Amino acid sequence: MSKGSESVMLGLKLPTDPRWVALVEGNISEVLTDHAWCEQKAASNAISTIVRFPGHTDLVEELTRIAIEEMEHFGMVVEKIKERGWTLGPERKDPYIHDLASFIIKGGSKEAQLVDRLLLAAMIEARSCERFRMLSERIEDEDLKVFYHELMVSEAQHYTTFIGFARRYGGDVDVEARWQAFLAHEAAVIQRYGKKETMHG
């Protein structure tokens, strides 16, 4: 997939600076620990969405599958850490996601709350997919090149799932307009990141 076709698919307004890969290669142990906790947070988010919005059985079922898959990814990353003789470090904060979440509208209808939560998840998956693609193409470590290609495919599927459910259960919310606004917000946010050896940093 070319960068151009990927941008169209994901809708991202600003690509990651390729120099970020050099930061990753300079501190792979830190990136893997950060990545592992990103997967754990994704699983937790799927579970908390089920708790808040249990009324749609198909959504509950799909989020259950995603939560399980994200924890499987967590285990896979931990295994990569173990293979290299390292241990999983403490949980890492993710300021990027904190900044993205500031865009969520407080209050409003149940549908609007659900849409924003699903679009936030889709946004995170889109950026993760883009970063995994970059690693799969540019990192010199052949083992991680294959690993991140496999994860890129999974992240793209999750992105599609979250967008699809936002459209299905958005009610009177203009989901497309809200998504475009989210993309513009993310483009402003991501300009401040890509400067640290973390998955979103």
C-alpha positions as CSV (number, residue, x, y, z in Angstrom):
1,M,0.0,0.0,0.0
2,S,1.5,3.3,-1.0
3,K,1.5,6.3,1.4
4,G,-0.9,8.1,-0.8
5,S,-3.5,5.3,-1.0
6,E,-3.1,4.7,2.8
7,S,-3.8,8.3,3.5
8,V,-7.0,8.2,1.5
9,M,-8.1,5.0,3.2
10,L,-7.4,6.3,6.7
11,G,-8.2,9.9,6.1
12,L,-5.2,11.1,8.0
13,K,-4.3,14.7,7.2
14,L,-0.7,14.7,8.3
15,P,1.7,11.7,7.8
16,T,4.3,10.8,10.4
17,D,7.7,12.2,9.9
18,P,9.9,9.3,8.7
19,R,12.6,10.4,11.1
20,W,10.5,8.9,13.9
21,V,11.7,5.5,12.8
22,A,15.3,6.4,13.7
23,L,14.1,7.3,17.2
24,V,12.4,3.9,17.4
25,E,15.5,2.1,16.3
26,G,17.6,3.9,18.9
27,N,15.5,2.6,21.8
28,I,13.6,-0.5,20.8
29,S,13.1,-1.7,24.4
30,E,11.3,1.5,25.3
31,V,9.1,1.4,22.2
32,L,8.1,-2.2,22.8
33,T,7.2,-1.4,26.4
34,D,5.2,1.6,25.3
35,H,3.5,-0.4,22.6
36,A,2.5,-3.2,25.0
37,W,0.7,-0.7,27.2
38,C,-1.0,0.8,24.2
39,E,-2.5,-2.6,23.4
40,Q,-3.6,-3.0,27.0
41,K,-5.3,0.5,27.0
42,A,-7.0,-0.5,23.7
43,A,-8.5,-3.6,25.3
44,S,-9.6,-1.6,28.4
45,N,-11.3,1.0,26.1
46,A,-13.2,-1.7,24.3
47,I,-14.4,-3.1,27.7
48,S,-15.4,0.2,29.1
49,T,-17.4,1.0,25.9
50,I,-19.3,-2.3,26.5
51,V,-20.0,-1.2,30.0
52,R,-21.3,2.2,29.0
53,F,-23.2,1.1,25.9
54,P,-24.5,-2.5,26.4
55,G,-27.7,-2.1,24.4
56,H,-26.4,-3.1,21.0
57,T,-25.6,-6.8,21.0
58,D,-23.6,-6.8,17.8
59,L,-21.5,-4.0,19.1
60,V,-20.9,-5.8,22.4
61,E,-19.9,-9.0,20.6
62,E,-17.5,-7.2,18.3
63,L,-15.9,-5.2,21.1
64,T,-15.5,-8.4,23.1
65,R,-13.6,-9.8,20.2
66,I,-11.5,-6.7,19.8
67,A,-10.7,-6.6,23.6
68,I,-9.5,-10.2,23.4
69,E,-7.5,-9.6,20.3
70,E,-5.8,-6.5,21.8
71,M,-4.8,-8.5,24.9
72,E,-3.4,-11.1,22.5
73,H,-1.4,-8.4,20.9
74,F,-0.2,-7.3,24.4
75,G,1.0,-10.8,25.0
76,M,2.7,-10.9,21.6
77,V,4.6,-7.6,22.3
78,V,5.6,-8.9,25.8
79,E,7.0,-12.0,24.1
80,K,9.1,-9.9,21.8
81,I,10.4,-8.1,24.9
82,K,11.2,-11.4,26.5
83,E,12.9,-12.8,23.4
84,R,15.4,-9.9,23.5
85,G,16.2,-10.4,27.1
86,W,14.3,-7.4,28.4
87,T,11.3,-7.1,30.8
88,L,8.1,-5.1,30.5
89,G,8.6,-1.7,32.0
90,P,6.0,0.2,34.1
91,E,2.8,1.5,32.4
92,R,3.5,4.5,30.2
93,K,1.2,7.5,29.9
94,D,0.0,8.5,26.4
95,P,-0.3,12.3,26.1
96,Y,-1.3,12.0,22.4
97,I,-4.5,10.1,23.4
98,H,-5.2,12.5,26.2
99,D,-5.0,15.4,23.7
100,L,-7.2,13.6,21.2
101,A,-9.8,12.8,23.9
102,S,-10.1,16.5,24.7
103,F,-12.1,16.8,21.5
104,I,-14.9,14.6,22.9
105,I,-18.1,16.6,23.6
106,K,-19.3,16.4,27.2
107,G,-22.9,15.6,27.6
108,G,-25.3,15.4,24.7
109,S,-27.4,12.5,23.5
110,K,-26.4,8.9,24.1
111,E,-25.9,8.5,20.4
112,A,-23.5,11.5,20.3
113,Q,-21.5,10.1,23.2
114,L,-21.3,6.7,21.5
115,V,-20.3,8.3,18.2
116,D,-17.5,10.3,19.8
117,R,-16.2,7.3,21.7
118,L,-16.1,5.2,18.6
119,L,-14.5,7.9,16.4
120,L,-11.8,8.4,19.1
121,A,-11.1,4.7,18.9
122,A,-11.1,4.8,15.1
123,M,-8.7,7.7,15.1
124,I,-6.2,6.0,17.4
125,E,-6.4,2.8,15.3
126,A,-5.8,4.8,12.1
127,R,-2.7,6.5,13.5
128,S,-1.4,3.2,14.9
129,C,-2.0,1.6,11.5
130,E,0.0,4.3,9.8
131,R,2.9,4.0,12.3
132,F,2.9,0.2,12.0
133,R,3.1,0.5,8.2
134,M,6.0,2.9,8.5
135,L,7.9,0.5,10.8
136,S,7.1,-2.5,8.5
137,E,8.6,-0.7,5.6
138,R,11.5,1.2,7.1
139,I,12.8,-0.5,10.3
140,E,16.0,-2.5,9.7
141,D,15.1,-5.2,12.3
142,E,13.7,-7.9,10.0
143,D,11.8,-9.6,12.8
144,L,10.0,-6.4,13.8
145,K,9.4,-5.6,10.1
146,V,7.3,-8.7,9.7
147,F,5.7,-8.3,13.2
148,Y,4.5,-4.7,12.5
149,H,3.2,-5.6,9.0
150,E,0.9,-8.3,10.7
151,L,-0.3,-5.8,13.3
152,M,-0.9,-3.1,10.7
153,V,-3.5,-5.3,9.0
154,S,-5.3,-5.9,12.3
155,E,-5.3,-2.2,13.2
156,A,-6.9,-1.4,9.8
157,Q,-9.7,-3.9,10.5
158,H,-10.3,-2.3,14.0
159,Y,-10.4,1.2,12.4
160,T,-13.0,0.0,9.9
161,T,-15.1,-1.7,12.6
162,F,-15.3,1.5,14.8
163,I,-16.2,3.7,11.9
164,G,-18.8,1.3,10.8
165,F,-20.5,1.1,14.2
166,A,-20.4,4.9,14.5
167,R,-22.3,5.2,11.3
168,R,-24.8,2.4,12.2
169,Y,-25.7,3.8,15.6
170,G,-25.2,7.5,15.2
171,G,-28.9,8.3,15.1
172,D,-29.3,12.0,14.2
173,V,-25.6,12.7,14.6
174,D,-23.8,13.8,11.3
175,V,-21.1,11.2,11.7
176,E,-19.3,12.2,8.5
177,A,-19.0,15.8,9.6
178,R,-17.9,14.8,13.1
179,W,-15.3,12.4,11.6
180,Q,-13.8,15.2,9.4
181,A,-13.7,17.5,12.5
182,F,-11.9,14.7,14.4
183,L,-9.4,14.3,11.6
184,A,-8.6,18.0,11.6
185,H,-8.2,18.0,15.3
186,E,-5.8,15.0,15.1
187,A,-3.7,16.7,12.4
188,A,-3.2,19.7,14.8
189,V,-2.4,17.3,17.7
190,I,0.0,15.1,15.8
191,Q,2.2,18.0,14.9
192,R,3.4,18.1,18.5
193,Y,4.3,14.4,18.4
194,G,6.6,12.0,16.5
195,K,9.7,13.3,18.4
196,K,10.1,10.6,21.1
197,E,10.8,6.9,21.0
198,T,7.2,5.9,21.9
199,M,4.4,4.6,19.7
200,H,2.6,8.0,19.6
201,G,5.3,10.2,21.1
